[in-house]
């Protein structure tokens, strides 16, 4: 609480001051001790352990008192008015004995004072209130002390080890505070409201003393700011909790600091030595992050979910500060991105992020790609004879290591001790792998990088491949069996017999059953006269060939049904 308020006036002056105006007593030099009733007597009934300053002539004080006669009869009390007595000391505004008795007092000190008539109201007294020649007893408790020459006092008791920036004029800050009077009485606390105090500094939104007291603070710093009333709420107080002429003490902990003109700030923590490409607008990133406030308060983490945060950048899918902060990163890079609230979640905040909060993201880039990317192929080794290159339909046997861009191993045929075998172009692997295995010769080693839209897409493979992951395959081709021309599952390696049907129909009954057909085809393959497409189930191929010939579906093929696929001299298929 440190805003300006107006509209409250102090109560009328108490009896002690009124009597002073009547008598006009001067202030002789104060005495301290136990003398006769003709001398000022002071008994210090309580002295606080800490006493940073004592009352001097010219100071302004606020104190409570009870005034009694020697027989104990009360003639006046500030407690009855529920208001301290506020006055300058040593300027003739008090009876002489009180002017002397207050000098040297500490805040929270309690004194019992006996004032003889000559230092009080003398032989005249005050009609109807103070009899002539009265000795007066005052039980005094000092609440506040200040001087018109005072300035804001600052005591820093916690200083963070790192302080990249301090509060300047026009900065916006978020801080917690306890507000007390000089005697320690609490009048307000942001902690009790469980909400920071959020304000601009140095532009008149705060009392002048607080505006000055906050300057130069670091996030994480804790300081005590003591403000004299003329730099706080002055003679009027705030009309509610703070009386007039009160010194204020604020115990402040700074949590956040930014300027509306701030942009994001980036601190590179780890940058890989090899960075073939940096992220650009329109790229899709997968990254881990820890999110904290400026004071280190944690608010979110992808690590706690055991899953990366995946998003496009530069297209408004994330807060503006992150959209900008993720540009120009390398795969494997770690950086800190500090986002001011106008580029984060603004004045409203979101979830457990308070309004007007500066956000700190420590990110680790796992991978990124662009939807327009194709595969990337790097050949590491080719044998001297590399004339026969893989093509669609070829049967390949190869080893591979599969990993993510950050090096996380996903799978390895070497670890399993067996090759991976496919027919190229048959849809047995993801499209990017099918592309990466083409025009490869036996013995060649290459690395194929596959973007997710040519790999396992946004879904990935549950428990194996993360969604939207770029994949890296280190491949070695071990064996290649040439496939058949496109559209063929069986071919003849020589001339086709003119009496082909009769050769298949060994019993000469004019009908060929599946058993006869299968026996004949396998015999041709065994003798080298025919060839089945490699990599597929031979029996299934033969059954499909038979079904193609069995045009009426009655389980047998007649001479009228039996036809070659086309008339190519050496590549006919049944």
C-alpha positions in Angstrom: 0.0 0.0 0.0 1.7 3.2 -1.1 -0.8 5.1 -3.2 -2.0 8.6 -2.7 -5.2 9.4 -0.9 -6.9 12.6 0.1 -10.0 13.9 2.0 -9.2 13.1 5.7 -8.4 15.7 8.4 -6.7 15.1 11.8 -8.8 15.5 15.0 -8.6 18.7 17.1 -5.4 19.2 19.2 -5.5 17.5 22.6 -5.4 19.1 26.0 -1.7 19.2 26.3 -1.3 21.3 23.2 -4.3 23.5 24.0 -2.8 24.2 27.5 0.5 25.1 25.9 -1.2 27.7 23.8 -2.8 29.1 26.9 0.3 29.2 29.1 3.0 29.9 26.4 5.6 28.1 28.5 9.2 28.2 27.3 11.5 25.1 27.1 14.5 25.1 29.4 17.3 22.5 29.1 16.0 19.0 29.8 17.2 17.1 32.9 17.2 13.4 33.5 17.2 11.7 36.9 15.5 11.5 40.2 15.4 14.9 42.0 13.0 16.7 44.3 9.5 17.6 43.2 10.9 20.9 42.1 12.9 19.1 39.3 12.0 17.2 36.2 12.1 13.4 36.9 12.3 10.8 34.2 12.0 7.0 34.7 12.8 4.8 31.6 10.4 2.0 32.1 11.1 0.2 28.8 13.9 0.7 26.3 13.9 -1.4 23.1 16.9 -3.5 22.1 17.4 -1.6 18.9 17.4 2.2 18.9 18.7 3.5 15.5 17.9 7.1 16.5 16.7 9.2 19.4 14.7 12.3 19.7 16.5 15.5 19.2 15.4 19.1 19.5 13.7 20.0 16.2 12.4 16.5 15.6 8.7 15.8 15.0 7.3 13.0 17.2 4.1 11.0 17.6 3.5 9.6 21.0 0.8 8.2 23.3 0.5 9.4 26.8 -1.6 9.3 30.0 -1.6 12.4 32.1 -2.3 12.1 35.9 -2.0 14.1 39.1 0.2 12.6 41.9 -2.8 11.1 43.5 -3.5 9.1 40.3 -6.4 11.1 39.0 -6.3 11.3 35.2 -6.7 14.6 33.6 -5.9 13.7 30.0 -5.0 10.8 27.7 -4.3 10.4 24.0 -5.6 6.8 24.2 -9.1 8.1 25.0 -9.0 10.0 21.7 -7.6 6.9 19.8 -5.0 9.2 18.3 -1.3 9.9 19.0 -0.1 13.4 20.0 1.9 14.9 17.1 4.2 17.8 17.7 7.7 19.3 17.1 10.1 19.0 20.0 12.1 21.9 21.2 10.2 24.6 19.3 8.0 25.9 22.2 5.0 23.8 21.1 5.0 21.8 24.4 5.2 22.6 28.1 8.9 22.9 29.0 9.0 19.7 31.0 7.7 17.6 28.1 10.0 19.3 25.7 12.9 18.2 27.9 11.5 14.7 28.7 11.1 13.6 25.1 14.7 14.3 24.1 16.8 11.1 23.8 13.8 8.8 23.5 13.7 5.8 21.2 10.7 4.6 19.2 8.9 2.1 21.4 10.5 3.5 24.5 8.2 4.1 27.5 9.0 6.8 30.0 7.3 7.9 33.3 7.8 11.6 33.7 7.2 13.8 36.7 7.0 17.5 35.8 7.1 20.2 38.4 4.8 23.2 38.2 7.6 25.6 37.0 8.1 23.3 33.9 4.4 22.8 33.5 1.5 25.3 34.1 3.0 27.1 37.1 1.0 29.0 39.7 -1.8 29.8 37.3 -2.7 26.3 36.2 -5.6 25.9 33.7 -9.0 26.9 34.8 -11.2 23.9 35.5 -8.5 21.4 34.4 -5.1 21.9 36.0 -5.0 23.4 39.5 -2.3 26.0 40.3 1.1 24.7 41.3 0.3 21.1 40.1 2.9 18.4 39.7 2.0 16.5 36.5 2.8 12.8 35.8 3.0 11.6 32.2 3.2 7.9 31.1 4.7 8.4 27.6 5.1 5.8 24.8 7.0 7.1 21.7 5.5 5.9 18.4 7.3 7.8 15.7 10.1 10.3 15.1 11.3 12.2 12.0 12.9 15.4 11.0 12.1 17.7 8.2 15.6 17.1 6.9 15.1 13.4 6.7 15.2 11.5 3.4 14.2 8.1 2.4 16.3 5.5 4.1 17.2 2.2 2.4 18.5 -0.9 4.0 19.2 -3.9 1.7 19.3 -7.2 3.7 19.1 -9.7 0.8 21.0 -9.1 -2.4 20.9 -11.7 -5.2 24.3 -12.9 -6.5 23.4 -11.9 -10.1 21.7 -8.6 -10.9 21.6 -8.0 -14.7 19.2 -5.1 -14.3 17.8 -2.7 -11.7 14.7 -0.7 -11.4 14.7 2.6 -13.4 12.2 5.3 -13.8 9.1 4.2 -15.9 9.7 0.5 -15.2 6.8 -1.7 -14.2 7.4 -3.8 -11.1 5.7 -6.6 -9.1 6.7 -6.8 -5.5 5.5 -8.1 -2.1 5.7 -5.9 1.0 4.8 -5.5 4.6 4.0 -2.0 5.6 4.5 -1.0 9.3 4.8 2.2 11.3 8.1 3.0 13.0 6.9 1.1 16.2 6.4 -2.1 14.1 2.6 -1.9 13.9 1.4 -3.5 10.7 -1.0 -1.4 8.6 -0.9 -3.4 5.3 0.6 -6.4 3.6 0.5 -7.8 0.1 1.4 -11.2 1.6 -1.9 -11.2 3.5 -3.8 -10.6 0.2 -1.6 -13.3 -1.5 -1.1 -11.0 -4.5 1.8 -8.8 -5.5 1.6 -5.0 -5.7 2.0 -4.1 -9.4 2.8 -0.6 -10.5 4.9 1.7 -12.6 7.9 3.4 -10.8 8.8 7.1 -11.0 5.8 8.4 -12.8 3.6 9.4 -9.8 1.6 6.2 -9.3 3.3 5.8 -5.9 4.0 8.1 -2.9 7.2 9.9 -3.6 9.2 8.0 -0.9 8.3 4.7 -2.4 9.0 5.9 -5.9 12.5 6.8 -4.7 13.0 3.8 -2.5 12.4 1.2 -5.2 14.9 2.6 -7.7 18.0 0.5 -8.1 16.5 -2.7 -6.8 17.3 -6.1 -8.4 14.8 -8.9 -8.8 15.2 -11.1 -5.8 16.5 -8.2 -3.6 14.9 -7.5 -0.3 15.1 -4.1 1.3 13.6 -2.0 4.1 12.5 1.4 2.9 11.8 4.0 5.6 9.8 7.0 4.5 9.2 10.3 6.4 5.6 11.5 6.3 6.2 14.4 4.0 7.3 11.9 1.3 4.4 9.6 2.2 0.8 10.6 3.2 1.8 13.8 5.0 -0.5 15.7 7.5 -3.7 14.0 6.3 -2.7 10.4 6.3 -4.6 8.1 4.0 -8.0 8.7 5.7 -8.2 5.0 6.7 -5.2 3.0 8.0 -2.4 5.6 8.1 -2.7 8.6 10.5 -1.3 12.0 9.7 2.4 12.7 10.1 3.2 8.9 10.2 6.6 7.6 9.1 6.2 4.4 7.1 8.4 1.3 6.9 8.1 -1.0 3.9 9.8 -4.4 3.9 9.9 -5.0 0.1 10.8 -8.1 -1.9 11.1 -7.5 -5.7 9.7 -10.3 -7.8 9.5 -8.9 -11.3 10.7 -6.0 -13.4 10.3 -4.9 -17.0 9.8 -1.8 -19.1 6.9 -1.5 -21.6 9.6 -0.8 -24.3 11.4 -4.1 -23.6 11.7 -6.7 -26.2 12.7 -10.3 -25.5 16.2 -11.1 -24.3 18.1 -14.3 -25.4 21.0 -15.9 -23.6 22.6 -18.8 -25.4 23.5 -21.5 -23.0 24.7 -24.3 -25.3 25.2 -23.9 -29.1 26.3 -27.0 -31.0 29.5 -26.8 -32.9 27.9 -28.1 -36.1 24.7 -26.2 -37.0 23.8 -26.9 -40.6 20.6 -25.0 -40.4 18.8 -22.5 -38.1 15.1 -22.4 -37.5 13.0 -20.0 -39.6 9.5 -18.8 -39.7 7.1 -21.6 -40.7 9.3 -24.3 -39.3 7.9 -26.9 -36.9 9.9 -27.3 -33.7 10.0 -29.9 -31.0 11.6 -28.6 -27.8 11.7 -29.1 -24.1 11.4 -26.2 -21.7 11.2 -25.1 -18.0 9.1 -22.1 -17.4 9.7 -19.8 -14.4 8.9 -16.3 -13.3 11.8 -13.8 -12.9 12.2 -14.7 -9.2 12.6 -18.4 -10.1 9.0 -19.5 -9.3 8.2 -22.5 -11.4 5.0 -22.5 -13.4 5.4 -25.2 -16.1 7.7 -27.8 -17.7 7.5 -30.1 -20.6 10.0 -32.4 -18.8 7.3 -33.0 -16.1 5.0 -34.3 -18.8 7.8 -36.3 -20.4 6.9 -34.9 -23.8 8.3 -32.2 -26.0 6.3 -29.1 -26.8 5.6 -29.2 -30.6 4.6 -26.2 -32.6 5.0 -24.1 -35.7 7.0 -20.9 -35.1 6.5 -17.4 -36.5 2.8 -18.1 -37.2 1.1 -17.1 -33.9 0.7 -20.6 -32.5 2.7 -19.5 -29.4 3.0 -16.2 -27.4 4.7 -13.5 -29.4 7.9 -13.6 -27.3 8.4 -17.3 -27.9 7.5 -17.0 -31.6 10.5 -14.5 -31.8 12.7 -16.3 -29.3 12.6 -19.6 -31.2 13.9 -18.2 -34.4 17.5 -18.9 -35.4 18.0 -21.9 -33.1 20.1 -24.9 -34.0 19.1 -28.5 -33.3 20.5 -29.4 -29.9 20.8 -25.7 -28.8 19.9 -24.6 -25.3 19.0 -21.0 -24.7 17.2 -18.8 -22.2 14.4 -16.6 -23.5 13.1 -13.8 -21.2 9.7 -12.6 -22.3 8.2 -9.3 -21.0 4.4 -9.5 -20.3 3.3 -7.5 -23.3 4.9 -10.3 -25.4 3.6 -13.0 -23.0 0.3 -13.2 -21.2 -0.2 -9.5 -20.6 -2.0 -7.9 -17.7 -4.4 -10.7 -17.2 -1.9 -13.6 -17.0 -3.1 -17.2 -17.5 -3.6 -20.1 -15.1 -0.8 -20.0 -12.5 1.0 -17.1 -14.4 0.1 -13.8 -12.7 -0.8 -10.7 -14.6 2.0 -8.5 -15.9 4.6 -11.3 -15.2 7.9 -11.5 -17.0 8.4 -15.1 -18.1 11.7 -17.1 -18.3 11.9 -20.1 -20.6 15.0 -22.4 -20.5 14.6 -24.4 -23.8 16.4 -27.3 -25.4 15.7 -27.8 -29.1 15.2 -31.4 -30.0 14.4 -31.1 -33.7 12.8 -29.0 -36.3 11.7 -29.3 -39.9 9.7 -27.5 -42.5 6.6 -29.0 -44.1 8.2 -28.4 -47.5 11.3 -30.4 -46.5 12.1 -33.6 -48.4 14.5 -36.3 -47.2 18.2 -35.7 -46.9 20.7 -38.3 -48.1 24.4 -38.3 -47.2 26.5 -41.2 -48.6 29.4 -42.1 -46.4 30.9 -45.0 -48.3 30.5 -46.6 -51.8 32.3 -49.7 -52.9 34.5 -49.5 -56.0 31.9 -51.3 -58.1 28.7 -49.5 -57.6 27.0 -50.0 -61.0 23.9 -51.9 -59.9 21.6 -49.5 -58.1 18.5 -50.3 -56.2 15.1 -49.6 -57.9 11.5 -50.2 -57.3 10.7 -53.9 -57.0 14.1 -54.9 -55.9 14.4 -57.1 -52.8 16.8 -55.5 -50.3 18.5 -56.7 -47.1 20.0 -53.9 -45.0 21.1 -53.0 -41.5 20.1 -49.7 -39.8 20.3 -47.6 -36.7 17.3 -45.4 -36.2 17.6 -42.3 -34.0 16.1 -38.9 -33.4 17.9 -35.7 -34.4 19.2 -35.3 -30.8 20.9 -38.7 -31.0 18.3 -40.7 -29.0 18.4 -44.2 -30.3 15.1 -45.7 -31.3 15.9 -49.0 -33.0 18.8 -51.0 -34.4 19.0 -54.1 -36.6 22.6 -54.6 -35.5 21.5 -54.9 -31.9 18.9 -57.5 -33.0 21.4 -59.4 -35.1 19.3 -59.7 -38.2 18.8 -57.6 -41.3 15.6 -55.7 -42.3 14.2 -57.1 -45.6 11.8 -55.3 -47.9 10.7 -55.0 -51.5 11.4 -51.5 -52.6 8.3 -49.5 -53.6 5.9 -51.9 -52.1 4.8 -49.8 -49.1 6.5 -51.9 -46.6 8.4 -49.0 -45.0 7.5 -45.3 -44.6 7.7 -43.2 -47.7 10.9 -41.4 -46.6 12.7 -44.6 -46.1 11.5 -46.0 -49.4 12.9 -42.9 -51.1 16.2 -43.1 -49.1 16.9 -46.7 -50.2 16.7 -46.0 -53.9 19.7 -45.8 -56.2 21.9 -47.5 -53.6 24.4 -50.2 -54.3 25.3 -53.2 -52.2 28.0 -52.3 -49.6 27.0 -48.6 -49.6 26.6 -46.8 -46.3 24.4 -43.7 -46.1 22.5 -41.5 -43.6 18.9 -40.7 -44.5 17.1 -37.9 -42.6 13.3 -38.1 -42.9 10.9 -35.3 -41.9 7.8 -36.4 -40.1 5.4 -36.0 -43.0 7.5 -38.6 -44.8 7.9 -40.7 -41.6 5.4 -41.4 -38.9 3.6 -38.0 -39.0 2.0 -36.2 -36.1 0.9 -39.4 -34.4 4.3 -41.1 -34.3 4.4 -44.7 -33.0 3.0 -45.1 -29.5 5.9 -45.8 -27.1 8.5 -45.9 -29.8 8.5 -42.8 -32.1 7.4 -39.4 -30.8 4.8 -37.5 -32.8 6.2 -35.0 -35.4 9.7 -36.4 -35.0 12.4 -36.1 -37.6 14.1 -39.5 -38.0 17.7 -40.3 -38.8 18.6 -43.7 -40.3 22.2 -44.9 -40.7 21.9 -47.6 -43.4 24.2 -50.3 -44.8 22.9 -52.2 -47.8 24.0 -55.9 -47.6 22.1 -57.6 -50.4 20.1 -56.8 -53.5 17.9 -59.2 -55.5 16.7 -57.6 -58.7 13.0 -57.3 -58.9 10.7 -57.9 -61.8 9.4 -55.2 -64.2 6.6 -53.1 -62.7 3.3 -54.9 -62.8 4.8 -58.4 -63.0 5.0 -61.1 -60.2 6.4 -63.8 -62.5 8.4 -63.8 -65.7 9.9 -66.3 -68.1 13.6 -66.3 -68.5 13.4 -67.8 -72.0 11.0 -68.6 -74.8 7.5 -69.5 -73.7 6.5 -72.9 -74.9 3.9 -72.9 -77.7 2.1 -75.8 -75.9 2.2 -74.2 -72.4 -1.3 -75.3 -71.4 -0.7 -78.9 -72.5 2.6 -78.9 -70.5 0.8 -77.8 -67.4 -2.2 -80.2 -67.9 -0.2 -83.3 -67.4 -3.2 -85.7 -67.2 -4.5 -84.3 -70.5 -8.1 -83.9 -69.2 -8.4 -80.3 -70.5 -8.5 -78.8 -67.0 -5.8 -77.5 -64.8 -6.2 -77.5 -61.0 -4.3 -75.3 -58.6 -2.1 -78.3 -57.5 -1.0 -78.9 -61.1 -0.5 -75.2 -61.8 1.6 -74.7 -58.6 3.8 -77.7 -59.3 4.5 -76.5 -62.8 5.4 -72.9 -61.8 7.7 -74.0 -59.0 9.4 -76.4 -61.4 10.1 -73.6 -63.8 11.5 -71.5 -61.0 13.7 -74.3 -59.8 15.1 -74.9 -63.3 15.8 -71.2 -63.9 13.2 -71.0 -66.7 11.0 -68.7 -64.7 11.3 -66.2 -61.9 8.9 -65.1 -59.1 9.0 -61.6 -57.7 11.5 -61.7 -54.8 10.5 -60.8 -51.3 6.9 -62.0 -51.5 5.3 -65.3 -50.4 5.7 -67.6 -53.4 2.5 -69.6 -52.7 0.5 -66.4 -52.6 1.9 -65.3 -55.9 1.1 -68.6 -57.5 -2.5 -68.6 -56.1 -3.0 -65.1 -57.5 -1.7 -66.2 -60.9 -4.1 -69.1 -60.9 -7.0 -66.9 -59.8 -6.2 -64.6 -62.7 -6.5 -67.6 -65.1 -9.6 -69.0 -63.5 -11.8 -66.4 -65.0 -15.1 -68.0 -64.0 -14.0 -68.9 -60.5 -14.9 -72.5 -60.6 -11.5 -73.7 -59.3 -10.1 -75.0 -62.6 -8.6 -73.4 -65.7 -9.6 -74.6 -69.2 -7.7 -74.0 -72.4 -10.3 -71.3 -73.4 -9.6 -69.4 -70.1 -5.8 -69.8 -70.3 -4.1 -66.7 -71.7 -0.8 -64.9 -71.4 -0.8 -61.4 -69.9 0.7 -59.9 -73.1 2.9 -60.9 -76.0 6.3 -59.7 -74.8 8.9 -62.2 -76.0 10.7 -62.9 -72.7 8.6 -61.3 -70.0 5.1 -62.8 -70.3 3.3 -63.4 -67.1 0.5 -65.9 -66.6 
